[in-house]
Amino acid sequence: MTTTTTTAATTTGQLAAGGRLDDLSPGAGRRAGRTAFKRWRGRVLRVLVPVLLIVVWQAAISLNVISQATLPSPGTVLKAYKELWSEGSLQAALPISLERAGIGLLIGATIGLCLGVFAGLWKIGEEIFDAPLQMLRTIPFIALVPLFITWFGIDEKPKIILIATATVFPMYLNTYHGVRSVDVKLIEAGQVFGLSGWRLALRVILPSALPGALTGLRYATGVALLALVLAEQINSSAGIGYLIESANQNQRPDIVIAGILVYAAFGIIADIIMRLVEHYALPWRPRVALG
């Protein structure tokens, strides 16, 4: 009896000191092996698939399936990057495009978040904002370009407003849905512990709606990049869009492809950042996958 008590105390002390218990059950090694395999499989596939696409691209050029005049080879696009870098054009364009997308996303996501929380928490907010926003979100933001040029001119203002407008709706919809989808049992549990009003909203409703808001932010980030492509066609004198437009006028498809791939790189980097934000902001959310 004493030995059992001592062992239990020792185990408890190890756990309290931050130690861990090893899984000695049958099949533990196989489970650990499968987990490691899935983890490394995901990392390898994320790199291997783009590499295979580049190989197929190069093979299609080498076998004359596609003409270089139609689609330049990866090597030609790489030379275009070197040319742009040596001229300093790429270094000058990158921060300008990122600034446009970042400012527009910040404004639009903030407005969408506030409207989504307001309409989700208060009935009057839903009655005021939901119907107009549901109608406006069906309008393609490309159709707003002529109006924005008429209203705001052709400088930086219409570009940023276009990006902000495009990002309001995904942020609003996902935040609103997240707030309204909070489990009623959680709200009832909070009320049992004496929470009400703002305390209930801050401690129960808004944390539970965080996954929806982050999904909206992730979607809004992608929409911001789509709007950036369009916005930079509005009389731009700098940015990635300006490089693409100039290359198109000068019959340089290699630089056009290089610019498009820069936009694609923006999207990949933004997605990685949002995945990290979700990983650290929602450590309690289960990762559900069939295999």
C-alpha positions in Angstrom: 0.0 0.0 0.0 2.8 2.4 0.9 4.6 1.6 -2.4 1.5 2.3 -4.4 1.0 5.6 -2.6 4.6 6.6 -3.1 4.4 5.8 -6.8 1.2 7.8 -7.2 2.8 10.8 -5.4 5.9 10.6 -7.6 3.7 10.5 -10.7 1.7 13.5 -9.5 4.9 15.4 -8.7 6.3 14.7 -12.2 3.1 16.0 -13.8 3.1 19.1 -11.6 6.7 19.8 -12.5 5.8 19.8 -16.2 6.8 16.2 -17.0 4.8 13.9 -19.2 3.7 10.3 -19.2 4.9 8.0 -22.0 2.3 6.1 -23.9 3.2 2.4 -23.2 -0.1 1.0 -24.6 0.1 -1.6 -27.5 0.3 0.2 -30.8 1.6 3.4 -29.4 4.7 3.2 -31.7 2.5 2.7 -34.7 0.3 5.7 -33.8 3.3 7.9 -33.4 4.7 6.6 -36.7 1.5 7.4 -38.5 1.4 10.9 -37.0 4.9 11.6 -38.0 4.3 10.3 -41.5 1.2 12.4 -42.0 3.0 15.5 -40.8 6.0 15.0 -43.1 3.7 13.9 -46.0 1.8 17.3 -45.7 5.1 19.2 -45.8 6.5 17.3 -48.7 3.3 17.6 -50.8 3.0 21.3 -50.2 6.4 21.7 -51.9 6.3 18.8 -54.4 3.0 19.8 -56.1 4.2 23.3 -57.1 7.5 21.8 -58.3 5.7 19.3 -60.4 3.6 22.0 -62.0 6.8 23.9 -62.9 8.2 20.6 -64.4 5.0 20.1 -66.5 5.2 23.7 -67.6 8.8 23.3 -68.7 8.1 20.0 -70.4 5.2 21.5 -72.4 7.5 24.2 -73.7 10.4 21.8 -74.5 8.0 19.4 -76.4 6.6 22.4 -78.3 3.1 21.7 -76.9 2.9 25.4 -76.0 4.8 28.2 -77.9 7.2 30.5 -76.0 5.3 33.4 -77.5 2.2 32.2 -75.8 3.6 31.1 -72.5 7.3 31.9 -71.7 9.3 29.1 -70.1 10.2 29.1 -66.3 13.8 30.0 -67.3 12.6 33.0 -69.3 10.4 34.2 -66.4 13.4 33.8 -64.0 15.5 35.9 -66.3 12.7 38.5 -66.3 12.9 38.6 -62.4 16.7 39.1 -62.6 16.1 42.0 -65.1 13.5 43.6 -62.9 15.7 43.2 -59.8 18.8 44.6 -61.5 16.8 47.6 -62.6 15.3 48.1 -59.1 11.7 48.0 -60.5 10.7 45.0 -58.5 12.0 46.3 -55.2 10.2 49.6 -55.8 6.9 48.0 -56.8 6.6 45.4 -54.0 6.1 47.8 -51.0 3.7 50.0 -52.9 1.4 47.1 -53.7 1.6 45.7 -50.2 0.8 49.1 -48.7 -2.3 49.4 -50.9 -3.5 46.0 -50.1 -2.7 46.3 -46.4 -4.4 49.7 -45.9 -7.5 48.6 -47.8 -7.7 45.3 -45.9 -7.3 47.1 -42.6 -10.1 49.6 -43.3 -12.5 47.1 -44.9 -11.9 44.3 -42.3 -12.4 46.8 -39.4 -15.7 48.1 -40.8 -16.9 44.5 -41.6 -15.9 43.3 -38.1 -17.7 46.2 -36.3 -20.9 45.8 -38.4 -20.9 42.0 -38.0 -20.6 42.3 -34.2 -23.2 45.0 -34.1 -25.7 43.2 -36.3 -25.0 39.9 -34.5 -25.4 41.1 -31.0 -28.3 43.6 -31.4 -31.5 43.1 -33.3 -31.6 46.7 -34.3 -28.2 46.4 -35.9 -29.4 43.5 -38.0 -32.5 45.5 -39.0 -30.4 48.5 -40.1 -27.4 46.9 -41.8 -28.1 43.3 -42.8 -30.5 43.9 -45.7 -28.4 46.7 -47.4 -25.2 44.7 -47.1 -26.8 41.6 -48.4 -27.9 43.5 -51.5 -24.6 45.4 -52.0 -22.5 42.2 -51.7 -24.0 40.8 -54.9 -22.7 43.7 -56.9 -19.3 42.8 -58.5 -16.7 45.3 -57.2 -15.4 45.6 -60.7 -18.6 47.4 -61.6 -17.8 50.1 -59.1 -14.6 51.2 -60.7 -16.1 53.8 -63.0 -18.1 55.3 -60.1 -15.0 55.4 -57.9 -13.0 57.1 -60.6 -15.8 59.7 -61.0 -16.1 60.3 -57.2 -12.6 60.0 -56.0 -10.3 60.7 -59.0 -7.5 58.6 -60.3 -4.9 58.8 -57.6 -4.4 56.4 -54.6 -7.8 57.1 -53.0 -10.0 55.1 -55.3 -7.6 52.1 -55.3 -7.7 51.9 -51.5 -11.4 52.5 -51.3 -12.0 49.7 -53.9 -10.0 47.2 -51.9 -11.7 48.3 -48.6 -15.1 47.9 -50.2 -14.4 44.5 -51.5 -13.2 43.2 -48.1 -16.1 44.5 -46.0 -18.6 41.9 -47.1 -16.7 38.6 -46.4 -15.6 40.0 -43.0 -19.2 41.1 -42.1 -20.9 37.9 -43.2 -18.5 35.5 -41.4 -18.5 37.6 -38.2 -22.2 38.0 -38.2 -22.7 34.3 -38.7 -20.1 33.5 -36.0 -21.9 35.6 -33.4 -25.3 34.2 -34.3 -24.0 30.6 -34.3 -22.8 30.6 -30.7 -24.2 27.6 -28.9 -27.2 28.6 -26.7 -26.0 26.3 -24.0 -22.8 28.3 -23.6 -24.9 31.5 -23.2 -27.1 29.8 -20.7 -24.0 28.6 -18.8 -22.6 32.1 -18.7 -25.9 33.4 -17.4 -25.9 30.7 -14.6 -22.5 32.1 -13.5 -24.0 35.6 -13.3 -22.8 37.0 -16.7 -25.0 39.4 -18.6 -24.8 42.3 -21.0 -21.3 43.3 -22.0 -19.7 40.8 -19.6 -21.6 37.9 -21.3 -20.6 39.2 -24.8 -17.0 39.7 -24.0 -16.4 36.4 -22.1 -18.7 34.0 -23.9 -20.2 35.2 -27.2 -17.2 37.0 -28.9 -14.6 34.3 -28.0 -17.0 31.7 -29.4 -17.5 33.7 -32.5 -13.7 34.1 -33.0 -13.4 31.2 -35.5 -16.0 32.8 -37.8 -14.3 36.2 -37.6 -10.9 34.7 -38.4 -12.4 32.8 -41.3 -13.8 36.1 -42.5 -10.4 37.7 -42.2 -8.8 34.9 -44.1 -11.3 35.2 -46.9 -11.1 39.0 -46.9 -7.3 38.8 -47.3 -7.7 36.8 -50.5 -10.4 39.2 -51.8 -8.0 42.1 -51.0 -5.4 40.6 -53.3 -8.1 40.2 -56.1 -9.2 43.8 -55.7 -5.5 44.9 -55.7 -5.1 43.4 -59.2 -8.0 45.4 -60.4 -7.2 48.6 -58.5 -3.7 48.7 -59.9 -5.1 49.0 -63.4 -6.6 52.4 -62.5 -4.0 54.8 -63.9 -1.2 53.3 -61.8 2.3 54.8 -62.0 3.8 52.3 -59.5 3.2 48.9 -58.2 3.1 45.4 -59.5 0.0 46.2 -61.6 1.9 49.1 -63.3 4.8 46.7 -64.2 2.3 44.2 -65.7 0.5 46.9 -67.7 3.8 48.4 -69.0 5.0 44.9 -69.9 1.8 44.2 -71.8 2.1 47.4 -73.8 5.8 46.5 -74.6 4.9 42.9 -75.6 6.8 41.3 -72.7 4.8 38.3 -71.7 7.7 37.1 -69.5 7.3 40.1 -67.3 3.5 39.8 -67.3 3.9 36.2 -66.0 6.4 37.3 -63.5 4.0 39.9 -62.1 1.2 37.4 -62.0 3.4 35.0 -60.0 4.2 37.8 -57.5 0.4 38.2 -56.9 0.3 34.4 -56.4 3.2 34.6 -53.9 1.3 37.3 -52.0 -1.6 35.0 -51.7 0.5 32.1 -50.4 2.3 34.2 -47.9 -1.0 35.7 -46.7 -2.5 32.2 -46.3 0.5 31.0 -44.3 0.2 34.0 -42.0 -3.5 33.4 -41.5 -3.0 29.7 -40.7 -0.4 30.7 -38.1 -2.8 33.2 -36.6 -5.6 30.6 -36.4 -3.2 28.0 -34.9 -2.2 30.3 -32.0 -5.5 32.1 -31.6 -7.6 28.9 -31.6 -5.5 26.2 -29.9 -8.6 24.5 -28.6 -10.2 24.0 -31.9 -10.1 20.3 -33.1 -8.3 19.5 -36.4 -10.8 17.2 -38.2 -9.5 15.2 -41.1 -10.5 11.8 -42.5 -6.9 10.8 -43.4 
